[in-house]
Amino acid sequence: MGRLEGKTIVVTGGGQGLGRAFAEHIAREGARVAIAEIDGAQGEKTAQALRETGAEVYAYQTDISSTSSLENLAAALRERWGGIDGLVNNAAIASGIGGKRFDEIDEATFDRVLKVNIKGTWLAIRALVPLMRERGKGKIVNLASDTALWGAPVLLHYVASKGAIIAMTRSLARELGEYNIAINAIAPGLTLTEATATVAPGRHKLYVEGRAIQRQQLPEDVTGSVVFLLSDDADFITGQLLAVNGGFVFN
Ligand SMILES: NC(=O)c1ccc[n+]([C@@H]2O[C@H](COP(=O)([O-])OP(=O)(O)OC[C@H]3O[C@@H](n4cnc5c(N)ncnc54)[C@H](O)[C@@H]3O)[C@@H](O)[C@H]2O)c1
């Protein structure tokens, strides 16, 4: 029996990269999965591929920075499954934004990164917590990043957004405890995904050489921790940050 048998889990940004790897592993553990992805075609493609393995996976075209889009998602989930058991806040602007110093980043990009990564995470939680309350229990896993722990340079807007995720996770843990909803964050290190293919080779080298376990980090290095935090084994863990990075930085 899988570790998430009978559960329904939403993965935002699950069309590609880490989100797709989370959706795959979560489905393999027996859960039904909803992929809430802004790129509707990519979300559907991933859902279709997972359905071919026998999993119950549906894609919903969703923009986490839009309240009305999330309201539509919540209504569709309520109609299909009644409630949900977990939410992985994975969607973020994570690619193509690095390499500029603090005084070179333009204001529009800074605002956009914070709007999606911080406000979008809050809006997704606000829209979907009622569906967990119906179940009397729930789990939320937020994607932070170890860039916020070691202070990665030339990525200020992103690093600031991931620091905010850590702080929000702690604050929300105190508000959601009364509903028996646990919320935690994970901080992966630089992981090989579509988004990090454009990261300078020197940065990849810096990460590998700085790790206690000196190799590249793969999506499957991260998925197990998310499955654990969604599972009943983690019922009494909340407000925590788990650094999943091969020992690049210790939390
Ligand atoms: N890959 C890494 O090295 C790494 C390291 C630490 C943390 N993370 C975090 O993990 C998560 C996934 O990273 P990734 O490397 O897979 O990035 P990615 O860019 O490949 O995936 C992000 C996904 O989110 C979707 N998305 C973007 N904006 C959205 C919106 N407004 N609404 C809904 N979906 C939206 C994208 O279409 C994409 O499918 C991000 O939160 C990222 O910050 C990644």
PDBQT file of the ligand as one rigid body, heavy atoms in Angstrom, charges set to zero:
ROOT
HETATM    1  N1  LIG A 301      15.236  23.663  -9.637  1.00  0.00    +0.000 N 
HETATM    2  C1  LIG A 301      15.901  24.151  -8.573  1.00  0.00    +0.000 C 
HETATM    3  O1  LIG A 301      17.125  24.165  -8.532  1.00  0.00    +0.000 OA
HETATM    4  C2  LIG A 301      15.144  24.653  -7.374  1.00  0.00    +0.000 A 
HETATM    5  C3  LIG A 301      15.856  24.829  -6.175  1.00  0.00    +0.000 A 
HETATM    6  C4  LIG A 301      15.177  25.302  -5.057  1.00  0.00    +0.000 A 
HETATM    7  C5  LIG A 301      13.826  25.572  -5.142  1.00  0.00    +0.000 A 
HETATM    8  N2  LIG A 301      13.166  25.395  -6.322  1.00  0.00    +0.000 N 
HETATM    9  C6  LIG A 301      11.743  25.701  -6.358  1.00  0.00    +0.000 C 
HETATM   10  O2  LIG A 301      11.039  24.576  -6.825  1.00  0.00    +0.000 OA
HETATM   11  C7  LIG A 301       9.902  24.995  -7.575  1.00  0.00    +0.000 C 
HETATM   12  C8  LIG A 301       9.932  24.396  -8.958  1.00  0.00    +0.000 C 
HETATM   13  O3  LIG A 301      11.128  24.757  -9.605  1.00  0.00    +0.000 OA
HETATM   14  P1  LIG A 301      11.495  24.219 -11.054  1.00  0.00    +0.000 P 
HETATM   15  O4  LIG A 301      12.970  24.217 -11.156  1.00  0.00    +0.000 OA
HETATM   16  O5  LIG A 301      10.764  22.975 -11.341  1.00  0.00    +0.000 OA
HETATM   17  O6  LIG A 301      10.948  25.457 -11.933  1.00  0.00    +0.000 OA
HETATM   18  P2  LIG A 301      10.113  25.463 -13.301  1.00  0.00    +0.000 P 
HETATM   19  O7  LIG A 301      10.174  26.858 -13.818  1.00  0.00    +0.000 OA
HETATM   20  O8  LIG A 301      10.601  24.357 -14.177  1.00  0.00    +0.000 OA
HETATM   21  O9  LIG A 301       8.655  25.088 -12.847  1.00  0.00    +0.000 OA
HETATM   22  C9  LIG A 301       7.752  26.033 -12.343  1.00  0.00    +0.000 C 
HETATM   23  C10 LIG A 301       6.373  25.630 -12.832  1.00  0.00    +0.000 C 
HETATM   24  O10 LIG A 301       5.427  26.574 -12.302  1.00  0.00    +0.000 OA
HETATM   25  C11 LIG A 301       4.593  27.004 -13.365  1.00  0.00    +0.000 C 
HETATM   26  N3  LIG A 301       4.108  28.360 -13.050  1.00  0.00    +0.000 N 
HETATM   27  C12 LIG A 301       4.794  29.530 -13.142  1.00  0.00    +0.000 A 
HETATM   28  N4  LIG A 301       4.006  30.542 -12.794  1.00  0.00    +0.000 NA
HETATM   29  C13 LIG A 301       2.785  30.025 -12.481  1.00  0.00    +0.000 A 
HETATM   30  C14 LIG A 301       1.560  30.605 -12.054  1.00  0.00    +0.000 A 
HETATM   31  N5  LIG A 301       1.417  31.928 -11.901  1.00  0.00    +0.000 N 
HETATM   32  N6  LIG A 301       0.524  29.772 -11.787  1.00  0.00    +0.000 NA
HETATM   33  C15 LIG A 301       0.654  28.425 -11.949  1.00  0.00    +0.000 A 
HETATM   34  N7  LIG A 301       1.791  27.831 -12.380  1.00  0.00    +0.000 NA
HETATM   35  C16 LIG A 301       2.846  28.633 -12.643  1.00  0.00    +0.000 A 
HETATM   36  C17 LIG A 301       5.463  26.971 -14.599  1.00  0.00    +0.000 C 
HETATM   37  O11 LIG A 301       4.688  26.944 -15.799  1.00  0.00    +0.000 OA
HETATM   38  C18 LIG A 301       6.252  25.687 -14.355  1.00  0.00    +0.000 C 
HETATM   39  O12 LIG A 301       5.565  24.537 -14.823  1.00  0.00    +0.000 OA
HETATM   40  C19 LIG A 301       9.927  26.527  -7.549  1.00  0.00    +0.000 C 
HETATM   41  O13 LIG A 301       9.167  26.991  -6.458  1.00  0.00    +0.000 OA
HETATM   42  C20 LIG A 301      11.389  26.818  -7.317  1.00  0.00    +0.000 C 
HETATM   43  O14 LIG A 301      11.583  28.090  -6.751  1.00  0.00    +0.000 OA
HETATM   44  C21 LIG A 301      13.792  24.935  -7.441  1.00  0.00    +0.000 A 
ENDROOT
TORSDOF 0
